[in-house]
Amino acid sequence: MDKERVPQEITTLVGREVYSNNGVFVGEVEDLRLNLDRESVTGLALHQLNNELFSAETRSSRGVILPYRWVQAVGDVVIVNDIVERLGQPESDDDEEEVPA
């Protein structure tokens, strides 16, 4: 049987490092959020977060949950969309509202 067709246990995700598709370390999978009715994974609970990506408030909590729809690939590591990198970036000056004088 082809290895790609062999179902993998979801617990194999626990402990894997998570990177953005740009190669930036995001965190490590600690647990999974499941939808038992649909029998699907809905999120990855991460810990050991990259301090540069997440605010101090987030870092002081137990971790974060990334939506599973952000996952692009799973192998030796988990690759997620680069949207996680953009979450921590301040909005650019171009997005500020113009205030009339």
C-alpha positions in Angstrom: 0.0 0.0 0.0 1.2 3.5 -0.9 2.6 5.4 2.2 0.7 8.5 1.3 -2.6 6.6 1.5 -1.9 5.0 4.8 -3.8 7.0 7.5 -1.6 8.5 10.1 -2.6 8.9 13.7 -3.2 12.5 14.6 -1.1 12.2 17.7 2.0 12.1 15.4 1.5 15.9 15.0 2.2 16.5 18.7 5.8 17.7 19.2 6.4 18.7 15.6 7.8 22.2 14.9 5.6 24.6 13.0 7.1 27.0 10.4 5.6 29.6 8.1 5.9 29.0 4.4 8.7 31.6 4.5 10.7 29.4 6.9 10.0 31.4 10.1 9.7 29.3 13.2 6.2 29.7 14.8 6.1 27.2 17.6 5.7 23.6 18.5 2.5 21.5 18.4 1.4 20.7 22.0 -2.2 19.5 21.3 -4.9 19.4 18.7 -8.4 20.9 18.6 -10.9 18.4 17.2 -14.5 18.5 15.9 -15.7 15.1 17.1 -19.0 15.4 15.2 -17.1 15.8 11.9 -14.2 13.7 12.9 -11.7 16.4 11.8 -8.9 18.5 13.2 -9.9 22.2 13.5 -6.8 23.7 15.1 -3.3 23.2 16.3 -2.5 24.3 19.9 1.1 25.6 19.9 3.5 26.3 22.7 7.2 27.4 22.8 6.2 30.3 20.6 8.5 32.5 18.6 8.8 35.6 20.7 9.2 37.9 17.6 5.8 36.8 16.2 3.6 37.0 19.3 2.9 39.8 21.8 4.1 39.6 25.4 0.5 39.0 26.4 0.2 36.0 24.2 3.6 34.7 25.3 2.6 34.8 28.9 -0.4 32.5 28.2 -0.1 28.8 27.7 0.1 29.2 23.9 -2.1 29.8 20.9 -4.4 27.8 18.6 -3.9 28.2 14.9 -6.8 27.3 12.6 -6.1 24.0 10.8 -7.1 25.7 7.5 -3.8 27.6 7.7 -1.8 24.3 7.5 -0.3 23.9 4.0 1.8 20.8 4.5 2.6 18.2 7.2 5.8 16.2 7.1 8.8 16.2 9.5 7.6 19.7 10.3 4.2 21.5 9.8 4.1 24.4 7.3 1.5 27.1 7.8 0.5 30.2 5.8 2.6 33.3 6.3 -0.5 35.0 7.7 0.8 34.1 11.1 3.8 36.4 10.5 1.5 39.3 9.5 -0.6 39.0 12.7 2.2 40.5 14.8 3.1 43.3 12.4 1.8 46.8 13.1 -0.5 48.2 10.5 1.3 50.4 8.0 0.9 54.2 8.0 -1.0 54.0 4.7 -3.9 52.3 6.5 -4.4 55.1 9.0 -7.5 57.2 8.6 -7.0 60.7 7.4 -8.2 63.3 9.9 -9.2 66.7 8.5 -7.5 69.7 10.1 
